[in-house]
Amino acid sequence: MAEKTVKLEDPANNRMGSAKMLPLILTMALPAMFSMLIQALYNIVDSFFIGRCSEAGLTALSIIYPLQLLMIALAVGTGVGINTAMAYFLGIHDRKRADEIAGASTPLALGMWALFAAVTCLMMPTYARMSTPSEEVIRQVVTYGRITCVCSIGLFLESGWTKVLQAEGNMTRPMTAQILGAVVNIVLDPLLIFVFDLGVAGAAWATIISQLVSFCLLLAGCRRGSNVRLHIRNVQLKGFYLSLIHISEPTRHAQIS
C-alpha cells in the first residue's frame, strides 16, 4: 500500500503540507521528546552540583521541585493552547488569524508568568515552613524558590514561542534552543556555585540565564525562519485569551497530575 501523503492547498506553506505521513510524524515527535528530556536535565544538573556543596541546598531543591512542575505545567499548557489554535487556522489557510494567535502568545505568557511570580513570591516562606522545620533549609528554599519562580519569565516566553514554531512543523529550532540552554546551565552552574560562591542562588541564576538564552534563540528563529508574522495590535482581547486558556486547560491538568 502506498504511504499516505498529507496535501494542503498551499504546498509552499511548509513541509506540513506535502511531507509523507510517517516521516513527518517521526521528524516532529523525536525532537519534541528529546526537548522534554533536556528540560528534565535542569533540575538534575542543579542537584548534582548543589549536592557537592550543601546538603541543606539539595533538600531545598527537592522541596522546590513540585513548584517547578507547576510552573512548567502553566507555561507548557498555555503554549499548547497557542499551538492548537495556530495549527487549526494554518490548516484552513487563514494566515491572518494564525498570525494573530502567534501575536497573542507573548502577552498571554507574560500574564501567566506575572500571576505565578506574584503568588509564589508571597507564599514561598509559608510553603518552606510547611515543608521543613530546619531554618537553614527554609532559608535555602526561599532563596532558590524565589529566584527560579519569580524570574521565570524566560521559561514562559520560551514555552509560548516553542509552540508557535511547532505549529508550523519547525521542531528543530526549539530542540536546538533547549540544547543550548542546557549547555549554558551546565557551564554556569559550577561557575556561579563554586567560583563566585553563590551556592543555591548560583544554581538558580544559572537556570534563569539559560532559559533566557533559549528564548532569545527562539525569538530569532521566529523573526528570521518562520512563516508567521506578528500582528499583536490586531489581537482582540475580549474573549480571545479566555478561549486560548480554555483550550490549554487539559494539558495543564495533565502536567500537574
C-alpha positions as CSV (number, residue, x, y, z in Angstrom):
1,M,0.0,0.0,0.0
2,A,1.3,3.4,-0.9
3,E,2.3,5.6,2.0
4,K,-0.3,8.3,2.7
5,T,0.8,11.9,1.9
6,V,-0.5,15.0,3.6
7,K,-1.7,17.6,1.0
8,L,-2.7,21.1,1.6
9,E,-3.8,23.7,-1.0
10,D,-0.6,25.8,-0.4
11,P,2.4,23.5,-0.9
12,A,4.8,26.4,-0.5
13,N,3.5,27.0,3.1
14,N,5.8,24.4,4.7
15,R,6.6,20.7,4.8
16,M,3.4,20.1,6.8
17,G,1.5,20.4,3.5
18,S,3.4,17.9,1.4
19,A,5.5,15.6,3.5
20,K,4.7,11.9,3.8
21,M,2.9,11.0,7.0
22,L,5.3,8.6,8.7
23,P,8.5,10.6,8.2
24,L,6.6,13.7,9.2
25,I,5.4,12.1,12.5
26,L,8.9,10.9,13.3
27,T,10.7,14.2,12.5
28,M,8.2,16.0,14.7
29,A,7.9,13.5,17.6
30,L,11.6,12.7,18.2
31,P,12.8,16.4,18.6
32,A,9.9,17.0,21.0
33,M,10.7,14.0,23.1
34,F,14.4,15.0,23.2
35,S,13.4,18.5,24.2
36,M,11.4,17.2,27.2
37,L,14.4,15.1,28.2
38,I,16.6,18.1,28.1
39,Q,14.1,20.1,30.2
40,A,14.5,17.5,33.0
41,L,18.3,18.0,32.9
42,Y,18.0,21.4,34.6
43,N,16.9,20.0,37.9
44,I,19.3,17.1,37.6
45,V,22.3,19.3,36.9
46,D,21.4,21.7,39.7
47,S,21.0,18.8,42.1
48,F,24.4,17.3,41.1
49,F,26.4,20.5,41.8
50,I,24.4,21.6,44.8
51,G,24.7,18.2,46.4
52,R,28.5,18.6,46.3
53,C,28.5,21.7,48.5
54,S,25.3,21.7,50.6
55,E,23.1,19.0,52.0
56,A,20.5,21.7,53.0
57,G,20.6,23.1,49.5
58,L,19.9,19.7,48.0
59,T,16.9,19.3,50.3
60,A,15.7,22.7,49.3
61,L,15.9,21.7,45.6
62,S,13.7,18.7,46.3
63,I,11.2,20.9,48.1
64,I,11.0,23.4,45.3
65,Y,10.6,20.7,42.6
66,P,6.8,20.4,42.8
67,L,6.6,24.2,42.3
68,Q,8.8,23.8,39.2
69,L,6.5,21.2,37.9
70,L,3.6,23.5,38.4
71,M,5.5,26.3,36.7
72,I,6.2,24.1,33.7
73,A,2.6,22.9,33.6
74,L,1.4,26.6,33.4
75,A,4.0,27.5,30.8
76,V,3.7,24.5,28.5
77,G,-0.1,24.3,28.9
78,T,-0.5,27.8,27.8
79,G,1.8,27.1,24.8
80,V,-0.3,24.2,23.8
81,G,-3.4,26.4,23.6
82,I,-1.4,28.7,21.2
83,N,-0.2,25.7,19.3
84,T,-3.6,24.1,18.8
85,A,-5.3,27.3,17.7
86,M,-2.5,28.2,15.3
87,A,-2.4,24.7,13.8
88,Y,-6.2,24.9,13.1
89,F,-6.0,28.3,11.4
90,L,-2.9,27.3,9.4
91,G,-4.8,24.1,8.3
92,I,-7.7,26.1,6.9
93,H,-5.2,28.6,5.3
94,D,-6.3,31.6,7.5
95,R,-2.8,33.1,7.7
96,K,-4.0,36.4,9.3
97,R,-5.8,34.6,12.1
98,A,-2.7,32.4,12.7
99,D,-0.5,35.5,12.9
100,E,-2.9,37.0,15.5
101,I,-2.7,33.8,17.6
102,A,1.1,33.9,17.4
103,G,1.0,37.6,18.5
104,A,-1.1,36.6,21.5
105,S,1.5,34.2,22.8
106,T,3.7,36.9,24.3
107,P,1.1,38.8,26.3
108,L,-0.6,35.5,27.4
109,A,2.8,34.1,28.6
110,L,3.6,37.4,30.4
111,G,0.2,37.3,32.1
112,M,0.7,33.7,33.3
113,W,4.2,34.5,34.5
114,A,3.1,37.6,36.4
115,L,0.4,35.7,38.2
116,F,2.7,32.7,39.1
117,A,5.5,35.0,40.1
118,A,3.3,37.1,42.4
119,V,1.7,34.1,44.2
120,T,5.0,32.2,44.7
121,C,6.9,35.3,45.9
122,L,4.3,35.9,48.6
123,M,3.7,32.3,49.5
124,M,7.3,31.0,49.4
125,P,8.2,31.5,53.1
126,T,5.0,29.8,54.2
127,Y,5.5,26.9,51.7
128,A,9.0,26.5,53.0
129,R,7.9,26.3,56.7
130,M,5.2,23.8,55.8
131,S,7.8,21.6,54.2
132,T,10.6,21.5,56.7
133,P,11.4,22.5,60.3
134,S,15.0,23.3,59.5
135,E,15.8,27.1,59.5
136,E,18.7,26.6,57.1
137,V,16.7,24.6,54.7
138,I,13.9,27.2,54.9
139,R,16.4,29.9,54.0
140,Q,17.7,27.9,51.0
141,V,14.1,27.1,49.8
142,V,13.2,30.8,49.9
143,T,16.4,31.8,48.1
144,Y,16.3,29.2,45.4
145,G,12.5,29.2,45.0
146,R,12.1,33.0,44.7
147,I,14.8,33.3,42.1
148,T,13.6,30.4,39.9
149,C,9.9,31.2,40.2
150,V,9.8,35.0,40.2
151,C,12.4,35.3,37.5
152,S,10.9,32.5,35.3
153,I,9.8,34.9,32.6
154,G,12.2,33.2,30.1
155,L,10.6,29.8,30.6
156,F,7.1,31.2,30.0
157,L,8.1,33.1,26.9
158,E,10.2,30.2,25.6
159,S,7.3,27.7,26.0
160,G,5.0,30.0,24.1
161,W,7.3,30.6,21.2
162,T,8.3,26.9,21.1
163,K,4.7,26.1,20.4
164,V,4.4,28.8,17.8
165,L,7.3,27.3,15.8
166,Q,6.0,23.7,16.4
167,A,2.6,24.7,15.0
168,E,4.4,25.3,11.7
169,G,6.2,22.0,11.9
170,N,9.5,23.5,12.9
171,M,10.8,21.1,15.6
172,T,14.5,21.6,15.1
173,R,14.9,25.1,16.3
174,P,13.0,24.5,19.7
175,M,15.2,21.5,20.3
176,T,18.4,23.5,19.4
177,A,17.3,26.2,21.8
178,Q,16.8,23.6,24.5
179,I,20.2,22.1,23.9
180,L,21.9,25.5,24.0
181,G,20.1,26.4,27.2
182,A,21.1,23.1,28.8
183,V,24.8,23.7,27.8
184,V,24.7,27.2,29.3
185,N,23.2,25.8,32.5
186,I,25.9,23.1,32.8
187,V,28.7,25.7,32.2
188,L,27.2,28.4,34.6
189,D,26.3,26.0,37.5
190,P,29.8,25.3,38.7
191,L,31.0,28.8,37.8
192,L,28.3,30.5,39.9
193,I,28.1,27.9,42.7
194,F,31.8,27.4,43.4
195,V,33.8,30.2,41.7
196,F,31.5,33.0,42.7
197,D,30.5,31.1,45.9
198,L,26.7,31.8,45.4
199,G,25.5,28.4,46.5
200,V,21.9,27.6,45.7
201,A,21.4,31.2,44.4
202,G,24.1,30.5,41.8
203,A,22.3,27.4,40.6
204,A,19.0,29.3,40.4
205,W,20.6,32.2,38.4
206,A,22.2,29.7,36.1
207,T,18.8,28.2,35.3
208,I,17.3,31.6,34.7
209,I,20.0,32.8,32.4
210,S,19.9,29.5,30.4
211,Q,16.1,29.9,30.0
212,L,16.6,33.4,28.7
213,V,19.2,32.3,26.2
214,S,16.8,29.6,24.9
215,F,14.1,32.2,24.5
216,C,16.4,34.6,22.6
217,L,17.3,31.9,20.1
218,L,13.6,31.0,19.6
219,L,12.7,34.7,19.1
220,A,15.5,35.0,16.5
221,G,14.0,31.9,14.8
222,C,10.5,33.4,14.7
223,R,11.8,36.6,13.2
224,R,14.1,35.0,10.5
225,G,13.0,31.5,9.8
226,S,9.3,31.5,10.5
227,N,6.3,32.0,8.1
228,V,4.3,33.5,10.9
229,R,4.3,37.3,11.2
230,L,3.3,39.0,14.4
231,H,0.4,41.4,14.5
232,I,-0.2,41.9,18.2
233,R,-2.2,45.1,17.6
234,N,-4.8,43.1,15.8
235,V,-5.5,40.8,18.6
236,Q,-8.9,41.2,20.2
237,L,-8.6,41.0,23.9
238,K,-12.3,40.3,24.8
239,G,-12.9,36.5,24.7
240,F,-9.7,35.8,22.7
241,Y,-7.3,35.0,25.5
242,L,-10.0,33.2,27.5
243,S,-10.6,30.8,24.6
244,L,-6.9,30.0,24.4
245,I,-6.7,29.4,28.2
246,H,-9.7,27.1,27.9
247,I,-8.1,25.1,25.1
248,S,-4.9,24.6,27.2
249,E,-6.7,23.5,30.4
250,P,-6.4,19.7,29.7
251,T,-2.7,19.9,29.1
252,R,-2.1,21.9,32.3
253,H,-4.1,19.4,34.4
254,A,-2.2,16.5,32.8
255,Q,1.1,18.1,33.6
256,I,0.2,18.9,37.2
257,S,-1.2,15.4,37.9
